[in-house]
Amino acid sequence: MTTLIYGLKNCDTCRKALKALPDAQLVDVRSDGVPVPVLNAALAQFPEQLVNTRSTTWRGLSEAERQAPPKSLLQEHPSLMKRPLIAVQGKLFLAWNKDVEAAVRALL
């Protein structure tokens, strides 16, 4: 089964994850988007963490736009997603740190 990293090709954190997981495939959310089933599962698992409220994109949104449901926000502005979102063997991981790396490697 393929390990997928949902992120941005120019994101340093996504590049670190891709370098550490050379067999993984990067899915650029800006150009390819996140499949609805994956987005739904990520929102269920990471309801508060998935929208990056510290991003430049978030700061550029109006107060009215910020009130939209997270799923709508992420579909309209994919770069708002906290990155990377890693899918491996039916499990999802958010962000990239030593704990996430260890958990992902344990599944490979």
N, C-alpha and C positions, 0 to 999 in steps of 0.2 A: 504494500500500500504506500502511496506517495505521501510525503510530508509536504504540506502546503503552508507557505508563509504569506499571509495577507498583509500587505503594507505598501510602501512607496519605494520605487527603485532608487530614489535619491535620499532616502532616510538612513542616517548613520546607524541607528539601532537595528533596522531591518538588514542592513548590509553585514553587521556583526553576526546576527543570527544566521544569515545565509552562509557566511564564511565558516561558522562553527558547524553548520549542518550542510555540507556540500551536496548531499543527495536531495536536498529539499528544493522545491520549486517556488519561486516568488510569483505571487499574483498581485499585480499592481492595481490597487483599488481605485486609483484615479482613472485608469483607462479601462479596466475590466470589471470593476465593481466587486461586491461581495455577493455570492449567491444567496437568495432569500432564505433557504433553509439554514445556511451557516450563520447568517445574520440573526435569525430568530434564536438559534441555539446560543449564540454569543450573548445576545441581550438577556436571555434567560439565566445564563451562568454569571454574567458580569453586568448586572443591571445599572449599577452606579458608575462603574469604571470605564465602560466602553467609549463614552463620549469624552474626548479630551478637551476639557474646559480651559486649559491653559494654552491652547494653540492660537496661532495667528488667525486662522479661519474663524474660530469662536469669537475672538475679539472683534472681528469684522462684521459679525451678525448683529442685527437690531434686537432689541428686547423682545419684540413680537416673534421674530424668527427663533429665538432661543427657547420660546415656550412650546415649540412644536414637539411632538413625540420623538424620542430618540431614534426610532427606526426611520422616520421620515427625514430627520436631520442627516442621518448617516447615508441614506440613499441619495439625498440631494447634494450633500457635501461629504464625499467619502474620505477626504483628508482630515475630517474631524475625528475619525476613529483612532483610539489609542493604538499604538503599534509596537511590535507586530502582534498579530493574532495568528497563532500557530495551530494548525489542525493536523493531528497525527493519530492514526488508529481510532478514529471516532471521538477523540478527546480534544478539547480546546484549551489553549494556554494564552494568556494575555501578558504582554511585555516581554522583556528579555533581561534576565539576570541569572545568577548562578543557580538559584533554586529551580527556575523554569528550565534552564539548560539541563540540569540533572534529571528532572522529571521527564523531559522529552527524550533524552538519551536512554533512559531506563525502558522506554517503550520501543526503541529501535533495535 
